[in-house]
Amino acid sequence: MVDDDVDTREMYAWSLTARGFDVVSAAAAAEGAALTDQRRPDVIVTDFTLPGEDGFTLAERVRASAVAGDTPMILVSGRAFFGDTGDQAMQLFDRVLLKPVLPDHLIADMIPLLLDRTSARLQRQLRDVRTRLQGIPRTSDIDRVLNAVTDAALSGDTPAALVADSAAHYIAANDAACLLTGRSRDELLSLNVWDLAPDARRGDGRRQWARFVESGTMTGAFLLKTPRGNVEARFASSAHVLPDCHLSLLQPVPPALFGDAR
């Protein structure tokens, strides 16, 4: 949260923290850019008018970053932008909001950006995994798939990886999948794909699996049944990454977004 007005920062920070977000604040563009490099935030909210450099300069720095360039950015300003500056604002920011903006309205704009970013990251990682696997023998050990997932991880953020055969039986899982599902690797390898879905959704899960194996790719939301309750996740899946091996990458949806995501 980048704004030179301390009351504004505290108002938004209080509301976002109450919803389960972890908020860090800055009063100037340079400080915001430094925090972005240090913390790699999921979303940046900034005012336009800041001491010294403005919100556009901050956005330009973020967009030029190889690590943080795809970070969703929201401009919350008391100034309306038209013409060339309006075009620039739309190019730099994912959302441009005119003050006053209530915290609930800000959160409502943040949520789809965060979910879309999660899905896009998973799809990029999945494409990278497929590219890496093209260079190994098609009969290679299944562990090579999990190694490719680790190698393709963005910024060290390894997604949960589950590999199933065409009968929908899990044949491999990484540590992140064990953590996400709340199950040991041996437990996961004793399950079918639909065993992780709530009972009411198992029938639909079987039909979706058949369509997925035939179509080759699938992305979207998935409600996981875990020992500690249901967990909302985003997933990207690719069929036939190796013969009879179908890979799914998953990231949990933060609790702050759970009610809206579901």
Beta strands, then each sheet from edge to edge (+ up, - down):
strand 1: 44-46
strand 2: 73-77
strand 3: 95-98
strand 4: 160-164
strand 5: 170-173
strand 6: 217-226
strand 7: 229-242
strand 8: 245-252
sheet 1: 1+ 2+ 3+
sheet 2: 5+ 4- 8+ 7- 6+
end
